[in-house]
Amino acid sequence: MSINLLYSVKEGFLMLRRARLATTISITIVSMSIILFGVFLILSVNLQRIVQTFKTRMTIEVFMDNSLSQDEISGLERQILETEGVESVEFISQEKAMQRFRKDFGEEMVDILGDHSLPASFLIRLDSPHQNYNQSKQVVQILESHRGVDEVVYHGRLFQFVDRYSRSVIVVDLFILVLVLLTTIVLVSNTIRLTIIAQSRTIQIMKLVGATSGFVRRPYIVQGLLHGGIGGLIATAILWIFLKLIALRLPGLLTVSSVYLLMPLCISLILGFIGSVVGLRRFLRA
Amino acid sequence: MIQMTNVGYRLRGNQILTDIDLRVKAGEFVCVVGPSGAGKSTLLRLVHMQIFPSSGYLVVADYNSRNIRPQEIPFFRRKVGIIFQDFKLLEDRDVYDNVALALWATGIGYKQIKRRILKILAEVGLSHRRYSMITDLSGGEQQRVAIARALANEPFVLLADEPTGNLDAEATHDVMLLLKRINNKGTAVVMATHKEELVKTLSVRVVMIENGRVIS
């Protein structure tokens, strides 16, 4: 490590101690901004996950003629599986249908309806490109045309509803996320910029004694990275605790991979760097 | 070494300096004397290349103000030391670190820095105060720290802008003796002051300046 770089790193750390109040305020603002962004990021990721889960859980049920033989049922299953947009087919026998009914509605209803009164069916899941109203409607039309199909039941209106509103919700959510990100960028970079402006006298003196722009710049970049890094770490820790608490109270509601927890930290570091570079620019003009 | 020929400086329509002709030879001690607002500080700032002439010709050592590149200025300033009336020290650091700042900037080794600082602090009589915070020093001591910092890179000229402006009589005397001693060792000194009586005690060349013009 060159002597200049060693000095820069040492100075960057010492600056935290020398300007304790400014450092505390700066790190607090950085943390709060990053927490705000992190919360919105977590909510956005989870909102999209919920919408996606909802779509994947929407199924189409194909009922067939009771008169079909076992071979014909197998043939129909193959035909359905070959239909474009169908990801998986599950055969629900009369017995299995009855078990599901019993589970959903209880033994009393079974007694009323009597045994073997439910038809066999195929439960179909669509692949991702067909998990929307228009595409699923086309799949349903094809399914209806297959010989041996008695009735196709699917929640078309629900598909339509989810299609229409999920897109709006995601657009609004992304808009808010971008807005929060922009606010975070402005807040963090300006806070770090202001801490540098507060040290303009030091920069002026450094220039008077023959310091190059690089020499002046480096400790402040270290300082900016430290403000961003420490602020980001605090924010990440708080977000992690927040997620753990939510998981304890409402398991499975919010799940986020660690990548999304590292993202606010990385953004914080980048903003710390940008803030210090921008803050120094006005002082380093020759 | 310092050559100013017909140098003029305008700022926002005001003529601050007009037709300044000044030559300072190596090892010379020159006092620029004049009332407040005469343009003494502006003259020193021009020599230090913090600002540039609006007209005329200025050469300091081998650096011409017309074609010096921005990236050359830090290297130029290491060869032209400067001190101020308000000392311009970093008050959140000790004496050692203030002097070291000028040396860290050059990228020389840690041991060399330490050796040079100890030598300079001995020269300015502050060895015993090297770990004192700036705020714990008297005005005279602070000015001596500023001088030590200005000398750290062994400049060929030391510019002093009202160096005794904030000092009492005793500290003024000490600082003047120190400047004279530095000059005797071969470093040129250009000092700006409004105190004519101070200059009379020194056997140095005096340049009188008034309303932005050299009058004698």
Interface residues (C-beta under 8 A of the other chain):
Chain A: S2 I3 N4 Y7 R18 R201 T202 Q204 I205 M206 K207 L208 V209 G210 A211 T212 S213 F215 A286
Chain B: H48 Q50 P70 Q71 I73 P74 F75 F76 R77 R78 I82 K88 L89 L90 D92 L101 A102 W104 A105 T106 G107 I108 G109 Y110 R149 A150 A152 N153
